[in-house]
Amino acid sequence: MTIARTGSSAGRRSRGVLSRNIISRAFLACALAAALAAACSGQPERFVCSDKLGCVDLGPDDPVKIGVIQALSGKVAILGQEQVRGLELALAKRGGLVAGRPVALPTEDTGCKPEGGANTALKLVADPSVLAIFGTTCSGDAATAAGVMSEAGLSMISGNNSAPFLTSVAGKRAPKWQPGYFRTAPNEEASGPAAATYAFKTLGIRQAATVNDGDIYTAGLTEGFRQEFERLGGRITLSATVNKSDTNMAPVLTAAANSGAQLLFFPLFQPEGNHVLRQARSMPEMKDVILMSDGSLIEGTFLADVKQDALGMYFVGPTPPAATPEVAALRQAYMERYKTEPPTMYYQSAYDAANILFDAIEKAAKRDSKNTLHVGRQALRDALYATADFKGVTGTLTCNDFGDCAPPRFNVLRLDDLSKGVEGLRANVLFTYAPGTAR
């Protein structure tokens, strides 16, 4: 029996290929027609966020929201105020706009306490429209706030933090380093060695005592002093710690005198630094001990409080910016806006920090056809890390992989004339120190 065949296998394959080609052409034609229809209808392409940390989407009427966390109460409030004023001056220079939008500044007070840093950061990151954080004043606050900020995928920049533990120590990642944290105040890793170098080489000190208050800032400075002083051949006779809010400093001062210290290095804030100085001046056993502190006491309210007790005292602090037209103009803008002389120079580094952040936001922002602004959180971090040769009022700034944007350079000062105030103190430079270029 013969079975009739309807076609060869080659013929079937040919018809299969033809059918697939027809389907493919039909699909492409439909897709092209759909695209043309969308284009003709003016339908905008929908924005899709590809940023690995997510995007902040701001509608046409939404402001750019930057959270502010600073120490705005207590003795350190003057420093927090200077940070806020530097931010305000930078914003005013831009007409109040960033990326073409008005700026909202939800502000929280840390109280210069680590728990304050964590709590205020938690409040800010709970708002998904907050783009970044401007803060903090104190390094202890920064350590806790930066942990919260980084985990939430935000970026944070400070014009005041300077503790080495926040960024890098000896060219390596520091214990409290967090991705997305930046600062324009110089790393005070060089501050302790600056003080130790001057004490040993110029003052001829061979025995010294140190006092800190246990936080990462003051402990970092006294540890830096110790390492360099001992490397030079000196001996630390006492490494003491007082508590924040301590008022009776007699026990630690007596211990320093009994240890045979020729110099006491106490990089404390107010009011603890005030108590140490005033009580040391009243103790006969301390009359020959040289007293030295750091930049946290180089400000007007400290001198106004301790008065004559500060005469002859040494300080180590960041080298001020050169006297440029830009510095003069910013100072003038400060006085016109706030009707007073700047009590410190730290508003300048805050001004630079704010401008670096504003520039980075504008670089990271993408605007769609509906005037919605999209800012990738990782894109913002990347823009901050890419900051190079930024011409700030404090000098040329380049942010490294650890978040340090300012070159470390420190002056040793002595107060010889109280009537000249802070400006006279800053002008009385005895020694300038920068890693590899000390003189």
N, C-alpha and C positions, 0 to 999 in steps of 0.2 A: 504494500500500500504506500502510495506516495503522498507526502504532506507538502502542501504548497507553502513557500516562505514569502513573507510580505516585504522583505528588504534585507540587504546585506548588513553586517555589523558596522561597516564603514559608513553606510548611509545613515544608520541610527545615530552614530557619533556626530555626524555632520549636522543632523537636525537638532541634536542636543546643544551643540555649540551655538547654532543660530538662535535657538530659543533664549539661551543665557545672554547672548549679545543684545537681543531685543529688550530683555528685562533690564539689563544694565543701562542701556541708552534711555529707556523710559524713566528709570530711577534718577539718572543724571538730569534729564530734562525737567523732571518734577522738582528736584532740588534747586536747579537754576531758576525755575519759575518762581519758587517760594522766595529765593533770595532777592530776585528782581521785584517781587511784590512787596517785600519788606522795605527794600530801598525806595521804591516808588511811594510807599505810604509814609516814609520818613520815620519809620520805627527805629529807635536807637538800639544799638547792640548792648545787651545787658552786661554790666560790670561783674566780673567774677574775681574774687579775691584769691590770689595764689600765694600770698605771703605766709610763710610757715608759722608765724606767730599771730596771724589774723590781722584784720584791718579795722580801723575806726572809720565809720561812714558818717559824714556830716551833711545833713540836708542843706538846701539853699539858704535857710535862715538860721542855721546853727552856728554858734561861735566856736572858735578854736579854744578848747578848754585845757588849761595847764594847771595842775595842782601845785600848790605852794605849801611846803612844810618847813617851818623855821622856829627857832626859839624866840618867842615873842613875849615872854614873861620872865621875871627874875633878873638877876644881875647881868646875865648874858643877853638880855633882850636888845641891848644896843647893837650887838653884832647881827642878830636876826633882822632888826630893823634896817640895817645897812644892806643886807641881802635883798630885802623887798624893794628898797629904794633903787638899787642898781637895776633890778628887773623893771621897775616902773619907768626909769629913765630910758632904758633900751626900747621899751614899748612905745614911749612917747616919741622917740626919734623916728619911729616908723609910722607915725600918725595913728597909733593904736591898732594897727592891722598886721596880721600875719597870714600869708597866703590869701590876701584879699579879704580876710574875715576879721571882725572884731574878736577880741580875746577875753575870755572869762577866766578868773583866777580864784578858784575855791581855795581858801587858805586855812591851815590848821597850825596850832601851836604845839610843839613837841615838849616845851619846858626844858630843853637840853637834857633829856633823860632817855635812855635806851628804850624803855617801854613806851615813851611818847613817840619815838620814831616808828616803832612797829604799829602802834594804834592808829596814828595819823595816816600812815601809808595804807593800812587796811581800809580806812574810810575812803581814800581816794581811788584805790583800785576796784572798789565795789561799784564805781560808776564807769560803765563801759565806754562812755564818751570822753573820758580823760585821756589825752594824748600822751602826756609825759608829766614828770614831777620836777619842780625846781626846789632843790633842797639837798642837804639840810645845813643848819648852822654848825652844830657840834658833831664831831666825828663819831661819838658813841651812838648818837641818834642815827647817823648815816648807816652804820653797820647793820642795825636791825631793819631800818626802812628799806635799804637796798635789797635785803633778802626777800622782803615782801614784794617789792617792785619788780625784781628780776623774775621771780616765780610767775608773776602775772603777765610777763612779756612786755613791760613798759621800759622806758628809758628815764634816767634821772641825772641831773647835772647840778653841781654845787659850785659856788664861788668862794666858799669858806672852809670846807673840810680839808684837812691836810695830814691826817694821821697816816703813816706809812702802811699800816695794816689793811687799809681800804683798797689799795691798788697793788703796789709792788714793793718788795724789800730785796735789796741787792740784785736787782734785775730779774727777780722771779716773782711769780704770782703770790700775792700776800694772802694770809689766812682768811680775811674778810672780803676778798675780791668777789664781785658779782658781775656777770654779763649785763651790759646796759648802763653801768655806772660810770660817770665822768666828773671831772672837776677842773677848774681853772686856777685854784689855789695850788701853789707848788707843794710837792710831796716833802713833808718835813723830815724825811729820812736823813736829809742833810743838815737839819737844824741842830740836833744834838751834837753831831761831829763838829759843826761850826763853833758851838759854845765850848766844846772840849779842846779844840785846837787853839782857840784864843786863850783859854784859861791856862793851858800847859805851856804854850810857846811864848806868849806875850806877857801874861801875868805871873808866870813862873810857879804856878800852883802844882803841887805834887800830891796833895791829899784833898779829896772832895767828897761831899755828901749830896745825895739827891732825894727829892721828895716828889711823889706823884699822888694822884687821887684814885688810882686803880682803873681808870677807863683806858680805852685803847689809844687815845691821843696822848695823854700825859705819860702813860707807861711806855709808849713807843719812843717819846722824846728822851726820857731818862735812860732807857736802855741804849739808845743811840749814843748818848753822852758817855755812858759807862764803857761801851765797847771801844770807842775811839780814845777815850782818856787812858784806859788800860793799855791799849795798843801803843800809845805814845810813851808809856812808862809810868803813868800816874797810878794812884791807888784810891779806890772807892772805899771810904771808911764807913759809910752808912747808906743803905738803900731803903728808904722808908716810904710808907703809904699812909695818907690820911683819908678820911671819909669825906665825901661831899657833904656839906653843911656843918662840918666840924668848925668850932669857933675857938677852942682852946688848943693852941699850937705849942704851948710851953713844953710838953713832954718830948715832942719830936725835935724841937729846937735845942733842948738840953742834951738830948742824945747826940745830935750833930756836933755840938760844942765839945762834949766829952769824948767824941770819937777822934778828935784832933783835926777835923776838917778845916781847911783854909778857905773853902768856897762852898756855898750851898746853891745848887741848881734846882729851882722849883718851878717848873712850867705849868702853873696852876691858873685856873680862871678866877674871876671874882665870884663870891667874896673870900674864898679860901686864900687866894694869893694876897689879898689885902691883910688878912689876919696874920699870915706868916711874916710879912714885911713889918707891920706895925709892932708885933710882939718881939720880933728879933731886935728891932731898934731899942726896945726897952730893957733888954737883958744884957747885963755887963759882960757875961761870958761870950756873947755873940758880937761884941763891938769890933773885933778884928777880923771877923769872917766876912768875906766878900759875898754879896748877894746877886744872883743872876736869875732872870726869868725869861719868858719867851714872848712871842707876838700877841698872845691873848691879853696881855696887860699893857700893850702899847696903844692906849686909847685914853680919851679925855676924862671919862668918869673915874677911872682908876687914879689918875694923877690928882683930880679934884678931891678925891676921898682921902688919899694918904698924904698928900701935900709934901712937906719937907722931909718926911721919912724916905721918900723915893730918891732924894739927892745922892748921887754917887752909885746908884744901882745900875747894873748892866742888864741889857735885854738882847735877845737874838730874834730877828724877825725877817720876813721876806723883803728882798730888795725892792724899793718902790719903783714904779715905772719912770722912765726918763721924762723930763719936763718938756713935753711936746705940745703943739697947739691943740691936739685932740684931748689930751689930759686937762689942759686949761679950760677948754670948752665944756667938757663934762663937769668939771668942778663948778663952773659958772651956772650951768643948767641945774646942778644940785642946789646951789644957794638960791637961785630964783624960784625953784619949785618948793623948797622946804624952809626957806627963810632962815637958814642957819649954816654955820660952817660944818663941813663933814667931820664927825668925831673920829673917824678912822679912814683908812684908805681902802677898806675891803669892799666898798660899793663899786670900785673899779673892776675888780675881778668878777663881781656879780654881774656887772654890765656886760662884760665879755662872755660870761657863761650864758646869759640870756640871748645874746645875739647869735652865738654858736647854735643854740637850740632852735631859735627862730629860722635861721638859714637851713638847718637840717630838715625841719618840718616842711619848708617850702620846696626843698629838693625831693622829698619823699612823697609829697602830695600829688595825687592824680585827680583831675576834674573831668566828669563825664558830661554828656550833652544836656543833662538836666540840672547842671550846676551843683551836683552832689560832689563833695570832696571825699576822696578815699585815701587814707594814710595807712600803709602797711607798718606794723610795729617793728618787724625785722628790718624793713627798708629804712625806717627812722634810725634804728641803731646803726645800720651800715653807713648812713649819711654822717652820723656823729663820729664814728670811727675813721671815716675818710677825711675828717677835718685836717687840713694841712696848710701851713703858712698863712693862717688866719691873722689879719692885721687888727689886733685888738688895742685898746688903750693901754693895756699892761705890757704889750710887746707882741711878738710874733708867736702864735700858738699852733701846735700840732699835737693832735690827740694820738697817743700810742695804744697798743693792744690792751693795756691795763686800765685805760681811761684817764691817765695823766696827760693834761694838755699844756701845762706850763713848765718851763725849764726851772730846775731848782737853783736858787741863788739867794743867799742870806747875808744880812748885815749884823754885826755886833755893834750895839749902841750903848751910850752911857748918858744918864740924865745929869747934866751939870747946871742947868738954869731952869728952874721951875716956871719962871715968868714967860718963857718961850713956848711952853705947852708941848703938845704932841709934835707939832711941826719942828720945833727946836730939837726935840729928842731924835726924831727921824733924821735930821740933818747932821747930827753929831755921830757920824760913822767912823768907827775905829778900825774895822776889819770887815772885809767882804769875802765870802766863801762860796764856791761852787765846785761840785765834784770835778777833780782834775785840773781846776784852775784857781785854787786857793792862793790868796796873797796876803 
